């Protein structure tokens, strides 16, 4: 019975208290300035980190391995420290330390022998790309004598050289990831267990977006020609990732490529470095964290019903598991940014951001939104319709822990009715950059 799982009660209580504290603190945070903008985004990402971790534990309630749970809690602690630090070097340290728990989770509790290869890809891509960031941090300290966010903000640092600029942002773009550095992501997702996939998609990808947000707040960049190159690469990569989704037969690989497509929009919007783009990226980062985690949870639950992640062997879910089919329908509605989801608001804000630079970018955005609807409908029809597979059958119980874990993913997306979380603080913090342009 559900009352035997004390984790369900604790997760529900903590979730409620955190959401209430976020709403209460927003009432007293209407001051202008960088301090408010930074603390607001950090608070939202810390809330995201705690909730995703709790939900991953809730959905893994049948796993009694304490090492598994302790590793997830350690990773959550590192993420909270990363989102709450006010020092560039500490940010880099926690940025890199977060790789150790997720690598241990993938290697120890992964599904197939290829998990070693996935861990190797994860380390090679992220660690090698982050070395230029470390060099740039040392150069900043050698030049200005501080790595504190607020002292850097008041010193009006300008980064003019394109090589320094790329070095500063390389690790963050690979972490998001940018399309050409994305190969580690599908491999890591396919091999990771349920909690590993949820945290990897819902939290670790947000480190890159948070880092880009902080870099554009702290420094005044004058390398728009370099930005145009990376904007073109990210949007073209997002289109290709959407097309690749249509050729996938593995559920987890499918969801991983949808993350690449959505985060490419976030990267392009942040590189625009205008008010609409930064607000759209901020909204999409939070919305994607819950949506991608939800889809990976549903993929894991569907795997339990058929012992396969193939779209071919999971057909006809609607016959045996109508509740799971309903959850898939609602999650894919969120993925394709249908109203009244938070994802829709984020994608609509991309339009004025991209049109500020070129109307051709709006055309590309429209194609990506169309592809998002296409591959979402393709996944739903492939899973829930058609002739039922012989591997499916009403032999695995749909537990109340699973149902509660899935439903709690939907509630944060109702933040669309509290848009002051995303807009009011940001305008005050962004005045510095808008004046410099």
N, C-alpha and C positions, 0 to 999 in steps of 0.2 A: 504494500500500500504506500501511498505518497507520504504519509506521516512518518514512515520509517526512515525516510531520507532527510536527515536533519539539514543537509546541505541546501535543500530546496527552500526551507524556511529562512535560513540565514542569508542566502543569496537574494531572496525577495526583499527581506528587511533592509539589507545593505543597499540594494538598488534604490529602494524608495527613499532612504535617508540621503543618499548622494544626489539624487535628482532634486529633492527638496532643498538641499543646501545650495545647489547650483542656482535654483530659482531665487532663493533668498539673497545670495551674494550679489546677484545681478541688480537687485534693487538699490544697492549702495555703491555701484561702480560706474557712475555716469561722469566721472572726471575725465578731462581730455588729457592726452599725452601718451607717450610710449609705454609708461608703466601699466596703464590700464589695458592697452591693446595686447601687450605681452602676457599679462596675467590672465586675461580673458581667454586667449587661445590656449595657453598652457593649462588652465583649469578645465577647459573642454576636452583636451586630449588626455589629461589625467583621468577625468571621468570616463572617457572612452576606454582607456587602458584597464581601469578597475572593472568596468562592466563586462568587457569582452573576456577578461580572465575569469571572472566569476561565472559567466555563462558557459565558458568552455569547461570549467570544473563541473558545473551542473549537468551538462550534456555528457560528461564522462563519469557520471555518478556510479556506474557499474564497475569502473576500474578502481580497485582498492590498492593499487601500487602507490605507496606514499612518496617514493622517490619521484615518480611522475608528477604528482601534485606539487611537491616542493620545488621542483624545477620550474614549473609554471609560475609559482608564486615568486621565485627568485627573478625570473624574467620580468614579471610585472613590476617588481621593486626597481629594477634597473631602468625600465621605461619611465616610471614616475620620476626618478632622479634626473633622467635626461630631459624630461619636459619641464622640470621645475628649477634647473640650475640657471645661474646668471653669469656663467663663465664659459668662454669659448673652448678652453682646453678641457674642462670637465664635461662639456657637451660632447667633445670628440671621444673622451674616455668612455663615457656611458654608451655612446653611439657604437663603439667597437665591442664593448663588453657584452652588449645585447646579442652578439653573434654566438657567443659561447653556449648559453642555454638552448637557443633554437637549434644549433648544430647538434647538441647532445640529445635533444628530443627526436630529431630526425634520424640520427644514427642508431639510437637505442630502441625506439619504438616505431620505426618506419615499417612499411608493409613489405618491401621487396629488397633483394640484395643490391639493387641499383641505388639504394639510399646512400651508400658510400660515395658514389659518383655525384649524387645530388648535393651532398655536403661539401664535396670538393669544389663544385661549381659555385656554391654559395660563398665559400671562403675566398676563392680566387678572384671572383668578380668584385666583391665588396671590399676586401682588404686592399687589393692592389689599387682600386680606384680611390680609396681614401687616403693613400699616402701623400698625394699632392695637397690634400686638405690640411694634413698635419704640417707640411712645410709652409703653407700659407699662414697658418696660425702662428708659427714661430716668427715669420717675417712681420706679421702684425705686431706681435709683442716687442720685437726688436726695434720697430719704428716708433711705436706709440707708448710702450712701457706699461700696457694694461691689456687684459683680456676680459674685463668686466663689461657686460652688455651696456649698462647705463652710462659708464664713462666713455665707451666707444661712441655711443649715440650722441653725446654732447660734444665730441671732438671733431665732428664733421669730416670724417675720413672719406676720401674720394679714391676709388679704384679705377684707374684709367688704362692700365696695360692689359691687353686681352689675354696674355698668357697667365698672369696672376688671377685674372677673373675666372678663367676656365679651371685653373687649379683649385680655386676656392669652392667651386660648385660641382666638380666632377663626382665626388663621392655621393653627393646628395642626388644628382640626376640618375646615377646607377642604382641607388637605393630605391628610387620611386617605382619602377625603373624607366629610364629612357629606352626607346625601342631597340637600339643597337646594343644595349647592355642588359637585355631582359632575359637572356637564355637561362639564367640561374633560377628564375621565378617559377616557370612551369615544372621544372624538375623537382624543386624543393617542395612544391605543393603536392605533387603526385605522390611523393614518398613520405610526406609527413603524416602523423596521426591526426585525429580530429582536432584536438586542442592546438597542435602545432600549426595546422592550416588556418584555423580561426585567428590565432594571434599573429601569424605571419601576414595575413591579408588585412586584418583589422587594425594592427598596431605598427608592425615594423615598416610597412610601406609608408606610414605617416611620418616616420622620422625624416625622410627625404623632403617631404613637403614642409614640415615644421622648420627644418634647417634652411630651406630656400626662403621661407617667410622671414626668418630672423636675419638672414644675410641681406635681403633687400631692405629691411628696416634699419640695419646697423650701418650699411655702407651706401654711398651714392655712386652708382655705376654709370659709366658713360661709354658702354660697349654695345650699343643697340644693333650694330651689324652682326656681332657674334650672337646676340639674342635671336635675330631673324633666322640664322642658320639652325639653331636648336629648336626654334618654333616650327620650322618647316619639317625637320626630322621627326619631332614628336607627333605632329599632326599626321604626317604621312605614315608613321609607325602605328598610330592609332587606327587609321583606315585598314592597314594590313592586318593588325591584330583582330579587328572585327571580322575580316574575311577569313582569317585562320580559324576563328571560332566555328564557322560553318562547316569546317572539315574535320572537327574533333569528334571522336567517339568515346573518349574518357570524360566523365562528368567533372572530375577535379581539374583536369587540364583545360576543359572548356571554361570553367569559372576563373581559372588563373589568367587566361587570355582576355577575359572580360575586364579583369583588373588592370591589365596592361593598357587596354583601350581607354578606360576611364581615367587612369592616372596620367595618360598622355595629354588629356585635356587640361588637367590640373597644372601640369608642368608648363604647357604653352601659356595658360592664363597668368601664371606667376611671372613668366619671362616677359609678358607684356608690360608689367610694372606700372599698371594704372589702377585706379580705384575699383572699377567694375571687375577687372580680372582678379584682383586679390580677394575681393569679397566672394566672387564665384568659386575661386579655388578653396577658400576657407569652408564654405558650405559643402562643397563636393567632397572634401577630405573627410568631414565628419559623417556625411551621409554614406559614403562608400565604405567607411569602417564598419558600420552596422550591416549594410546590405551584403557585402562580400562574406562577412562572418556568417550571416544567415544562410547564404547559399552553400557554403562549405559544410555547415551543420546538416542541411537537408541532404547533401550528397552523401555524407557519412551515414545518415539514417537510412537512405535508400540502399546503400551498400549492405547494411545489416539485413535487409529483406531478401536480397538475391545473391549476396556474397560476390557481387561483381559491380564494377563501376562503368561498365559498357552501356552505352545508350541502347544498344541492340537487345541486350538481355534484361533491360529494365522497362521494356514497353508495357503499356497497359496497367500502370499504377492506379488509374482511376477505378478499375474494377475491384481490386483487393484492398486498396488503401486510399479511400476518398479524402481523408483528412490530410494525408501527405500531399496528395494532388492539389488540394486547396492551398496548402502552405507554399508549394512550388509556384502556383499561380500568383499568389500575393507577392512573393519574393521577386519573381520575374517582372511583375508590374512595376515594382520599385526599381529594378535594374534598368528597365526601359524608360524610366523617368516619367511615369504617368501621374496625373494629378490625383490627390493633393499631396504627393510625396515631397520630401525635402530635396530629392534628386532633381525634380523638375525645376525648382527654383534656381538651383545651381546652374543647370544647363541653360536656362533662359538668360541668366546673367552673363554667360559667355558671349552672347550675341553683341551687346554694346561694347564689350571689351575687344573682341576681334574686329568689329567694324571700325573701331578707332584707328586701326592700322591699315586694313585692306578688306574690301568687301569679298574678295576671293576666299579669305579665311572663313567668312560666314558660310560660303558655299560648302567648303570642306567640313565645317561643323555640322551643317545640315545633313551631309552624307553620313557622317559618323552617328548622328542621332537616328537616322533611318536604319543604318546597319544594326544599331543597338536594339531597335524594335524587331528587326528580322531575326537576329540570332536568339533573342529572348523567346519569340514565338516558336522558333525551330526547336529549342530545347524543351519547351513545354509539350509540344505535340509529339516529340520523340519519346519523352518519358511517360506521359499520361495517356496517350491515345494509341491506337493500333491493337493488334492481337497480343494478348497477354503472354508473357514468357512462361515456359514451364518451370523456370527457377523461382518464380514468384508464387507465393501462397500465404494464407493468413496463419503463419506459423510463428511469427515473432511479435511479441506484445508491443503495442505503442504505449510506452510508459508515460506517466504523468510528468516525470522529470524532463523527458524529451519535449513534451508538448509545452510545458512552462518555459523551457529554455528557448524554444522557437518563438513563442508569443512575446517574450520580453525583448526580442530584437526589434519588434515593430514599434514599441512605445517611443523610443528616442526620436524616431523619424517624424513624430508629431510636433517636433520643434519648429516646424513650418509655421505654427501658430504663435511662436515666440521669436519673431525675427529680430528683435532688439539684441538677442545674443550675438548676432553676426554683424549687425550694421552700425549701431550707435558707437561702440567703442572703437571700431575700426576707423571711422572717419577722423576721430581725434588723433589716433596714432599715426594716420597716414598723411597728415597735413605737411609734414616735413618733406616727404618725397614729392607731393603734388606741387609745392612751391618751387622745388628745385627744377621741375620740368618747365 
